[in-house]
């Protein structure tokens, strides 16, 4: 019996990655449809194990950790969720359109929880340039159930995840031939798992005098850290909140003395996932080398 290098690696390491959640559909308040970059509609949604049910879930790790991450499929080739080609692929599967949103409108997504650690709560943010380089927090109006990313009753289940589009939101990106594109990134605490959903601003747009382009004015890493930590603060009752512009960040504090329990757990989980993905990747390469 012949086994591929990939199947050998998955046999050895298939249970290492703890959980996944994928954004398999999205619709704007003005119509249109889409999904997260990297989604493969042929992936079955009625199981929980790694192969084949987790293969198109985004993990925010690797070279694009603070942009749009990677899937197991792209990571096999040391690749990432490329935004330009990823948006083009989303459009090709959605009648050459993207979810259409309005200022003050909403984006309704379907989060498929693959297994127990792909649960909520999720944190969402938006990049007005569509490039995944600057993030601003979004208000979530319909959340995925779970506690710190865990919900053992949610395996192989679809959940709604809905975010508000700010009244003064602008979308300035030009991606894959589309104008007025924004990127929405949603993630849970465990991988973090989730995805980047490209959207397009439609209707009559009121230009903002000073649009908010970045949560911190720093790097994408600064923005993501500030947004996620503020959400953890709110969950732990430490202050902050989920409202745009009213966030309280820990990212410039002394980590040792003031790190919240939620953040400590999140960083430990992410480091474990990173180590396990690396081990699986190395096993696949070793198996391939043994066959060559």
GITAJO-V893940 format. One record per backbone hydrogen bond with DSSP energy under -1.0 kcal/mol. NH is the residue of the N-H (numbers start at 1). CO is the residue of the C=O. If there is no record, write none. Layout:
# GITAJO-V893940
[[NH CO] [NH CO]]
This chain:
# GITAJO-V893940
[[8 4] [9 5] [10 6] [11 7] [12 8] [13 9] [14 10] [16 13] [22 112] [24 22] [24 110] [26 34] [27 108] [28 31] [29 106] [30 100] [31 28] [34 26] [36 23] [37 196] [39 36] [43 40] [54 50] [57 54] [58 194] [59 70] [60 192] [61 59] [65 62] [67 64] [69 64] [70 59] [73 55] [75 71] [76 72] [77 74] [78 75] [79 74] [81 69] [82 80] [86 82] [87 83] [88 84] [89 85] [90 86] [91 87] [92 88] [93 89] [94 91] [96 91] [100 31] [101 200] [104 166] [105 102] [107 163] [108 27] [109 161] [110 25] [111 159] [112 22] [113 157] [114 20] [115 20] [118 115] [119 149] [120 145] [123 187] [125 185] [126 136] [127 183] [130 127] [136 126] [138 124] [141 162] [142 162] [147 150] [149 120] [150 147] [151 116] [154 151] [156 114] [157 113] [157 154] [159 111] [161 109] [162 142] [163 107] [164 139] [165 105] [169 166] [172 128] [173 181] [175 178] [178 175] [181 173] [182 199] [183 127] [184 197] [185 125] [186 195] [187 123] [188 193] [194 58] [195 186] [197 184] [199 182] [200 99] [201 180] [202 101] [215 135] [223 219] [224 220] [225 221] [226 222] [227 223] [228 224] [229 225] [230 226] [231 227] [232 228] [233 229] [234 230] [235 231] [236 232] [238 233] [246 243] [253 250] [258 254] [259 255] [264 260] [265 261] [266 262] [267 263] [268 264] [269 265] [270 266] [271 267] [272 268] [273 269] [274 270] [275 271] [276 272] [277 273] [278 274] [279 275] [280 276] [281 277] [282 278] [283 279] [284 280] [285 281] [286 282] [287 283] [288 284] [289 285] [290 286] [291 287] [292 288]]
